[in-house]
Amino acid sequence: MTDNFYGTRPDYLPDFMNNPDGGDAYGVVKLSLAESRQLEAVSLNRFPPTFSAALDWKSASYEDRLWWGDEEDWARMAAELLPRYARDGSRVALFWGNLALPTVTLSVDVVVRYAREILDAGPHFWIYPLDGSVLIECLMDGQVTIADIPSS
């Protein structure tokens, strides 16, 4: 079922990710299911899930937990958090709570610039800095959890 459902709605991604004329869109790479699964294996799947798509933080340790109140607060938080966990100019993977949206990779700078649009597209998502060892979970209730990825 996942094979037939994954990435079927790229039109649900933020507009800048689908705009071939936009400068930022050229840096967005939509991953195939196999590519997404490879990144999930070294990041997201190292944490226990709950019955929903969220991760089970009662069974896993985390570094920090923060809360955003509105889109403006989230944008500020993203601008402060991401540079701490990813080098300037590096790339991150965005996994969505809805499998119909394909996993994407893009630069940290673009994520910070379009933080509000990303939140609007999927208020439940994970950010994995490709040059780092942390996972950032963002839930629709405003909870943001930062955790070191356990080794395999």
N, C-alpha and C positions, 0 to 999 in steps of 0.2 A: 504494500500500500504506500509506504513512504516513497519508494522509487517513482511511483506514478504521481505523487502529490508534491514532492519537493520542487520548489522553484517555479511552480505553475503560475504564480502571480507576481512577476517582477514589476508589474504596473502599480503594485501597492508600495513599492519602495519610494523613498522621497523623490520628488521631481528631479532634483539635481542629479540623481543617480541614473536617470533614464534619458536625460537631455543630451543628445549627441552633439549639440552645438555649444553646450556649456563647457568652459575650460576645466572646471572641477570634475565633470563627468568622465573625462578621459582617464582620470586616475582610479576610477572605480572598476574593480574586476568582480564580476559575478561568477561565483564558483559552481562547478558541477557538483552533483551529489557525492561523487567519489572524492573530489578535492575537499569538500566540506567535511566529509567523514575523516579524512586524514588529519585535518586541523582539530576536529573534535577529539580525536584519540589522544592528542598531546595536551589538551586543555580542558574543555568542558566535561568530557567523559571521565575525567579523573576525580570528579566529585559525585557524591551520591545524590540521585534525584529524589524529589518528592512525588506524590501522586500526580501533581500538576507538572508543568514544565520547569518550575523553579527548582533550585538546588536545596538540598537538605542541610542547612547550616547547624542543625542540632547534632548532626553526625560528623561534621567536618569543621575544622578550625578555620578562622578567617583573621585577617590582619586588622580590618577596620570596617565599621558600618556607619553610613551617613544617610541623611534624609534630605530630599529636595521637596519644596512646597509647591512650586509652579515651574513653568517652562523657563522663566528668567533665572530662577534659582538653579535649575538643572544646567543651563548654559554656563553659568558661573562655575558650578562644580566641575563640569567637564573641562573647562579651561584651566582649572587648578590641578585636577587629578591626572589627566592624561600626560602632561609633560613630566610628571613624577615617575611614571611607569614606562614611558616610551621615549626614546631619543627623538630629538627634533628631526623632522623629515622622514621618520620611520613609518611603517605601515601597521595597521591593526586589522584584525578580522572582526566583523560584526555578525554574530549569530542571532537569529530572531526567534522569539517564542512561538512564532507561527511558521511552520515549515513551508508554507506556500511562498514565502519570501525567500529568495536564495541568499545564502551566506555571501557576504561581499568583503573584499579587502580594499582599503583605501588609506590615505595618509592621515596621520594624527592631526595635522593642520586642518584638513577638510572636515574631520569629525568635530573638532572644536568649533570651526566656523559654522557648521550646519547642525549643531547639537539639538536645537529646537525641532528642526525638521525630522531628524532621526527619532526623537522622542515621539513626535506626532505619528510617525509611520508605524512604530511598534514600541509601545511603552514598556515592553518586556523584552530585554535583549541582553546579550553578553558582549563584552569587548575584550579581545585577546591581543595584546601587543605582540606582534610576531617576533620582536627581538627581546622579549622579556619572559618572565616566569610568573606572571600574575593573571588572574581572571577577574574582571569587574562585572558584577551582575547588577542590572538595573530593572527594578520591578515597577509595575504601574502604580503601586501605592506610595511611591517615592523612596523606597528603600534601595540603597546602593551598597553592595557588599564587595569588598576587595579582599582577595585571598591569594596566597602563594599556591601555585599549582604543585600538588604532591608529585614526587617522582614515581615512575612506574614500578 
